[in-house]
Amino acid sequence: MTLTDSGLLIVDKPQGVTSHDIVAAVRGALHMKRVGHAGTLDPMATGVLVVGFGNATRLLNVIVDHDKTYEATIRLGQGTTTDDAEGAIISTHPVPAMSRAELQTIIDARFTGTIDQVPNTYSAIKVNGQRAYDLAREGQDVQLKARPVTIHEFTVLDVRPIRVSDATGVRSVDSPQERMPEDADPHGGAIPALDVDVRVTCSAGTYIRALARDLGVSLGVGGHLTRLRRIRVGRYRIDDPRTVTAHSERRTFTNRDGETVTRNRAVLDASGDDLAVRALSMVEAASAAMPVAAISETQAADLRFGRRIRITEETPRGGRLAAVMPERHDLVAIVEPCGRGMVKPVTVFPVE
């Protein structure tokens, strides 16, 4: 089987690499320049990254707006500069004993439905043309505005009492990056905290680490994210049998300034025919991204010339559909309603 010129890959991003690193790995594997992704994952995060290549990159703007589901661990009792485990600890407070049910009651009352959320300063949001995290790293005072997000589900899966170091500017003693020596007193100089495993389904644009921060603030103890895994983007799921796994490898190279640099790079665990089998075709990709309207060859020609057509399918109010010729397995266009029973093309795809 040969790989087509366009399609989607569901990649399970490993920890320690960026979403851009995954795109670079796909570019190298496919020997293609036209590759992109839908929805950035932080280097600490793992899970579903939808990667489009060829004409499928034009579907990514639709996919990025889909609801998403995450599984995460929130550490209550410590706040960090980045609201996740990659930042320096800036506050530590003892956490009173709390059951799973008690915590769920608080979350249901304050963090479900449509809420206003202020993104973390260390985010990719642009401020006057510059990324917020670049401005923050330069020491500038970055003020981001609250934005409405919708939390469809925020379920507490498990609650584990732990103890953490009563210090700031260092990792917690329970962090996998910096554990105490085996002969050290596990409770010496440590205070009670809580690790909370959660599952969150939310609208696009929601920051899970901001949820962790705000939950900690609401309890008066601070909080940050120690683990984040995205298990679903719209209808693209981590348990899809075609999901491509990847891993990170250390790479040493000399940069343009002649400096020796060592950093992680992403490596796909599939190539060649195996990668071809795992790729979603244009029709499969579009069918998972939006409702589908079956059209005739004549209608396909009209759409590709920019003409409006009449369809029998009910169009979602204000939504878009994929116009497909099923017998040819041909994605013709993305269309939108323009009158009773009529649709017009907003994105037209060439014949593959």
DOTIMAR-354511 format. One record per residue (C-alpha): x negated, y negated, z. Coordinates in steps of 0.25 Angstrom, whole numbers, padded with zeros to 4 digits, always signed. Layout:
BEGIN
XYZ ...
***
This chain:
BEGIN
+0000+0000+0000 -0005-0014-0003 -0003-0027+0004 +0006-0037-0003 +0003-0051-0004 +0013-0056+0006 +0019-0050+0019 +0018-0051+0034 +0010-0044+0045 +0014-0042+0060 +0001-0043+0067 -0001-0039+0082 -0010-0050+0086 -0021-0046+0096 -0025-0055+0108 -0037-0064+0106 -0035-0068+0091 -0027-0080+0085 -0015-0078+0076 -0024-0085+0065 -0034-0074+0068 -0024-0064+0064 -0020-0071+0051 -0035-0071+0048 -0036-0056+0050 -0024-0054+0040 -0030-0063+0030 -0043-0055+0030 -0035-0042+0030 -0026-0046+0018 -0037-0055+0011 -0026-0066+0010 -0026-0080+0014 -0011-0083+0015 -0009-0077+0029 -0002-0083+0041 +0006-0080+0054 +0019-0083+0061 +0017-0088+0075 +0004-0090+0082 +0000-0081+0094 -0011-0086+0103 -0024-0078+0104 -0020-0072+0118 -0006-0067+0112 -0004-0054+0104 +0007-0048+0096 +0015-0051+0083 +0009-0061+0073 +0016-0061+0060 +0006-0064+0049 +0011-0067+0035 +0002-0066+0022 +0005-0071+0008 +0019-0076+0005 +0024-0071+0019 +0017-0083+0026 +0029-0090+0021 +0037-0082+0030 +0029-0086+0043 +0036-0099+0045 +0049-0091+0047 +0043-0080+0056 +0036-0090+0065 +0050-0096+0069 +0055-0082+0074 +0057-0078+0088 +0046-0071+0095 +0045-0061+0107 +0033-0060+0116 +0028-0052+0127 +0019-0059+0137 +0013-0059+0151 +0015-0072+0159 +0006-0075+0171 +0013-0083+0182 +0004-0090+0192 -0006-0096+0183 -0006-0107+0172 -0016-0109+0161 -0020-0120+0151 -0015-0112+0139 -0003-0105+0146 -0009-0092+0143 -0021-0083+0148 -0031-0090+0138 -0030-0103+0146 -0037-0107+0159 -0029-0106+0172 -0024-0119+0177 -0015-0115+0188 -0013-0104+0198 -0001-0102+0207 +0004-0090+0215 +0016-0083+0210 +0027-0078+0219 +0032-0064+0218 +0043-0064+0207 +0051-0052+0201 +0053-0050+0186 +0068-0053+0188 +0065-0066+0196 +0056-0071+0185 +0065-0067+0174 +0076-0075+0180 +0067-0087+0180 +0064-0085+0165 +0078-0083+0161 +0082-0096+0168 +0071-0105+0162 +0064-0098+0150 +0075-0092+0141 +0083-0099+0130 +0078-0112+0124 +0068-0119+0133 +0058-0131+0131 +0044-0126+0130 +0031-0134+0130 +0020-0127+0122 +0007-0124+0128 -0004-0135+0126 -0013-0124+0120 -0003-0121+0108 -0004-0123+0093 +0006-0134+0093 +0001-0146+0085 +0000-0159+0092 -0002-0171+0082 -0008-0160+0072 -0017-0153+0082 -0015-0140+0089 -0011-0142+0104 -0022-0132+0109 -0033-0140+0101 -0029-0153+0108 -0028-0145+0122 -0042-0139+0120 -0047-0153+0117 -0041-0158+0131 -0030-0166+0125 -0017-0167+0133 -0007-0160+0124 +0008-0162+0127 +0017-0153+0119 +0032-0155+0119 +0042-0145+0124 +0049-0137+0113 +0062-0128+0114 +0060-0113+0113 +0069-0102+0115 +0066-0090+0124 +0075-0078+0120 +0069-0069+0130 +0059-0070+0141 +0059-0057+0149 +0050-0053+0161 +0045-0039+0158 +0036-0038+0170 +0030-0046+0182 +0017-0042+0188 +0011-0049+0201 -0004-0052+0199 -0014-0060+0206 -0023-0071+0199 -0034-0080+0202 -0031-0093+0210 -0040-0101+0200 -0039-0110+0188 -0047-0111+0175 -0050-0096+0176 -0042-0083+0171 -0034-0076+0181 -0040-0064+0188 -0029-0055+0181 -0032-0060+0167 -0038-0049+0158 -0049-0059+0154 -0055-0061+0167 -0052-0050+0178 -0058-0050+0192 -0069-0040+0195 -0064-0027+0200 -0070-0029+0214 -0064-0042+0216 -0052-0044+0225 -0040-0044+0216 -0032-0054+0225 -0044-0062+0230 -0041-0077+0227 -0029-0073+0218 -0014-0077+0219 -0001-0070+0214 +0003-0072+0200 +0013-0064+0191 +0011-0058+0177 +0024-0058+0169 +0027-0050+0157 +0038-0056+0148 +0044-0054+0134 +0048-0067+0127 +0057-0069+0115 +0057-0083+0110 +0058-0093+0099 +0047-0097+0090 +0038-0108+0096 +0039-0102+0111 +0026-0102+0118 +0025-0090+0128 +0014-0095+0136 +0022-0108+0138 +0033-0099+0144 +0023-0093+0153 +0018-0107+0157 +0032-0112+0159 +0037-0100+0167 +0025-0102+0176 +0028-0116+0178 +0042-0114+0181 +0038-0105+0192 +0027-0114+0197 +0016-0105+0196 +0011-0107+0182 +0010-0096+0171 +0003-0092+0158 +0003-0081+0148 -0007-0069+0149 -0001-0060+0138 +0007-0063+0125 +0012-0053+0115 +0021-0057+0103 +0030-0045+0100 +0039-0051+0090 +0040-0062+0080 +0055-0062+0074 +0056-0048+0068 +0041-0045+0068 +0038-0036+0080 +0025-0031+0086 +0031-0017+0085 +0033-0017+0070 +0025-0005+0065 +0018-0014+0055 +0012-0023+0065 -0003-0025+0062 -0012-0025+0075 -0025-0032+0076 -0036-0034+0085 -0047-0045+0089 -0062-0043+0086 -0073-0052+0091 -0080-0059+0079 -0093-0067+0079 -0096-0077+0068 -0103-0090+0065 -0095-0102+0063 -0097-0114+0054 -0105-0121+0065 -0115-0109+0066 -0109-0105+0079 -0107-0090+0083 -0093-0088+0087 -0086-0076+0092 -0071-0075+0092 -0060-0065+0090 -0054-0061+0076 -0041-0053+0073 -0043-0040+0066 -0030-0032+0060 -0029-0018+0063 -0023-0015+0049 -0028-0017+0035 -0026-0013+0021 -0015-0003+0018 -0011-0003+0033 -0010-0018+0033 -0001-0017+0020 +0008-0007+0027 +0010-0017+0039 +0013-0029+0031 +0028-0034+0030 +0032-0037+0016 +0038-0051+0012 +0052-0045+0013 +0050-0038+0026 +0043-0050+0032 +0055-0060+0028 +0065-0050+0032 +0059-0050+0046 +0059-0065+0046 +0073-0069+0041 +0086-0064+0036 +0085-0058+0022 +0094-0061+0009 +0094-0051-0002 +0094-0058-0016 +0094-0054-0030 +0083-0056-0041 +0090-0068-0047 +0092-0074-0033 +0077-0072-0031 +0073-0079-0043 +0082-0091-0039 +0076-0092-0026 +0062-0092-0032 +0066-0103-0041 +0071-0111-0028 +0085-0109-0031 +0096-0107-0021 +0104-0094-0021 +0117-0088-0015 +0115-0076-0005 +0126-0068+0002 +0118-0066+0015 +0122-0075+0027 +0111-0085+0029 +0107-0089+0043 +0110-0103+0047 +0098-0112+0044 +0090-0099+0042 +0082-0093+0031 +0083-0080+0024 +0073-0071+0015 +0078-0069+0001 +0074-0055-0003 +0076-0046-0015 +0076-0033-0008 +0075-0024-0020 +0062-0031-0024 +0057-0033-0009 +0055-0047-0013 +0056-0059-0003 +0060-0070-0012 +0062-0082-0003 +0066-0088+0010 +0080-0095+0009 +0089-0104+0017 +0103-0107+0016 +0107-0119+0008 +0122-0118+0007 +0133-0108+0008 +0127-0095+0003 +0116-0101-0003 +0101-0101+0000 +0088-0108-0005 +0074-0104-0005 +0065-0110+0005 +0053-0101+0003 +0051-0093-0010 +0042-0081-0011 +0035-0076-0024 +0037-0062-0029 +0027-0053-0022 
***
